[in-house]
Amino acid sequence: MADKDALDVARIQADFPILKRQVHGKRLVYLDSASSSQKPIQVLDAMDRVYRESYANVHRGVYTIAEETTAAYEQARGKVAKLLGAAGTTEIVFTKNITEAINLVAYTWARANLREGDAIVVTEMEHHANIVPWHILAAERGIQLRWIPLASDYWLDTSKLDELLDGAKLLAVTAASNGGATNPPGRGGPAAAPAAGALVLVDAAQAVPHFPVDVQAWGADFVGFTGHKMLGPSGIGGLWARAELLEAMPPFLGGGEMIREVTKEGFLPNELPWKFEAGTMPIAEAIGLGAAVDYLTGLGLDAVRAHEKALTSTALDRLTERFGDRLRIDGPRDVEVRGGTISMVLEGIHAHDVAQVVDEEGVCVRASHHCAKPLMRVLQVPATVRASLYVYNDEDDVDVLVEALAKAEQFFAR
Ligand SMILES: Cc1ncc(COP(=O)(O)O)c(C=O)c1O
């Protein structure tokens, strides 16, 4: 490697068994990591090992393998806590994904604290996971949803932020858009909220996998993340929240393990974070997530970000050179303020048709509204083609994408 801090992509690719396969006789070019990332052998091995060598339920048995599995599960929590800059492991609650983490906040903190007439502020660039739980609550409680609009440069238009936050109880905002818009925490949206008296929930699903995150520096109160987008398995994600908030919140789901005592009259909730982890948790998945955190920290999140910035810049240049105005690319051009998620509309061709033709070339892209329908409405498209870059992608992948898109264009021009 020329630059000691640069990612050795060839070596990384060798860690991902799925990248060796072919589709339609072509090399698999996986450009859908914003939807779900692929998994390195280190994660697969960690999960395999727990099932083969020491699987048992956690926090229940006193026998050796139960203690080993419990230790591995709790070590995974410790790794996540360190990755996010949490004050301690009591602040990390495992859930099945970020959708469940946001619902946990909506069903516990929000229902305990919000009354009719209260307001929640969201943004037009949110994923449905950070909209629908608030719609459900708003309908149930007569709560007002206020929207921070998208600005013409794909940032949030914060010109009326003071007005929007006036009297609001929560600001729920993404740390990185999955639909081609940009990264709000860079521009003071969340920072303004505590001053206005609102708590801040950050959807970090597209942030934690891609750049260093420090939940305390964000000044956030709740931060959700999801394992399958950060090289970990599906079925595991979580919530970071300040311990005093978690202490004060009522439990979410009731059942085994989330209790300290149960009588015929009632129950006492368990200590943090187990108070929010009812029933048998996704044990191997949590351990797999711990291995994914090791893998990412081994690469270094600064190096991950630098790699994605450089590759995104190359991709934007090559796409623009090849297609000019025939390809609309949403999001800012400046790679300093955007991620490696490239949302595109090829003139006159439906996103699903494009995705089908490029699949023939072995290229996996997403064609969809990306679970961000309000954003799609603002951008005035029903769906886009989305190519998302990650640690195992390189310039060859970008070239294959460009050629595959050119084939789609030719095919539909006929
Ligand atoms: C920004 C953002 N938030 C939330 C989610 C939901 O993630 P999950 O389905 O893992 O709960 C996604 C997934 O696409 C996302 O991109």
The ligand as a Tripos MOL2 file, in Angstrom:
@<TRIPOS>MOLECULE
LIG
   16    16     1     0     0
SMALL
NO_CHARGES

@<TRIPOS>ATOM
      1 C1        -31.5030    6.0800    7.2750 C.3       1 LIG1
      2 C2        -32.1490    4.7580    7.6100 C.ar      1 LIG1
      3 N1        -32.8530    4.6570    8.7420 N.ar      1 LIG1
      4 C3        -33.4570    3.5130    9.1010 C.ar      1 LIG1
      5 C4        -33.3780    2.3930    8.3010 C.ar      1 LIG1
      6 C5        -34.0810    1.1460    8.7450 C.3       1 LIG1
      7 O1        -33.1700    0.1340    9.0220 O.3       1 LIG1
      8 P1        -33.6770   -1.2950    9.5460 P.3       1 LIG1
      9 O2        -34.5440   -1.8340    8.4490 O.co2     1 LIG1
     10 O3        -32.4380   -2.0720    9.7360 O.co2     1 LIG1
     11 O4        -34.4370   -1.0570   10.7920 O.co2     1 LIG1
     12 C6        -32.6690    2.4510    7.1120 C.ar      1 LIG1
     13 C7        -32.6120    1.2700    6.2210 C.2       1 LIG1
     14 O5        -32.6430    1.3640    5.0140 O.2       1 LIG1
     15 C8        -32.0320    3.6720    6.7480 C.ar      1 LIG1
     16 O6        -31.3600    3.7860    5.6110 O.3       1 LIG1
@<TRIPOS>BOND
     1     1     2 1
     2     2     3 ar
     3     2    15 ar
     4     3     4 ar
     5     4     5 ar
     6     5     6 1
     7     5    12 ar
     8     6     7 1
     9     7     8 1
    10     8     9 2
    11     8    10 1
    12     8    11 1
    13    12    13 1
    14    12    15 ar
    15    13    14 2
    16    15    16 1
@<TRIPOS>SUBSTRUCTURE
     1 LIG1         1 GROUP 0 **** ****
